Amino acid sequence: MEIMQATEAHAQKWADEVADLVYETGPTTYEYQFGGREYYDEIVKASWSRAGTLFGYDCTTIAVEGDELLAIEIGFRGPEFATRKKTLGALWAPLIESGRVSREQLGEIGRAAYLASYLNVAIPSAVYYVHALAVVESRRGEGIGKQLMQRAIDDSKSAGLRGVHLDVLSGTPAVGFYNSLGMECLTETVAPIPHEHGIPMEMRMSLDF
């Protein structure tokens, strides 16, 4: 197995796999925000192929074995979250122009994303933010996720950052995994309207250096 920075060549190869892996980090949240997999897949795949976007290959570390993608870690410095998030708006243009999504539907999706955004508290500027960490189901429990996190931690220390932050949905096995790495919960956030639609509490986890 090799761990490496994703490249444009990888972006052209593993769009479907990356979309599936990201989705597994928060199915209820993505269902709520996108109204299902159709629009989610379109946007995340388009983002993965474009550097500088929220799910871009340029901010993705991958674990690969032969021709198989085993895991991903998508992350960046805190201030990049807002900048990268704004780029997603332009990715809707092809869907709008083709008539596959109406202005009304887009408005509903935008409102859901806006309401869900309150689950994510402010990210400090001097930390590395793990936006998504996922391992294919058949290879979970082998320590691959831990290796990706350790690389993120080591790189953050080398860059002179003050810590690593991430958000995780409460009540999932991932909470225990992050606790095992020494991370602690800084905030527990519930957004009432998304909560009514099945979105659980979000926990901001931190490992300070």
Order of alpha helices (4+ residues) and beta strands (2+ residues): beta-alpha-alpha-alpha-alpha-beta-beta-alpha-alpha-alpha-alpha-beta-alpha-beta-alpha-beta-alpha-beta
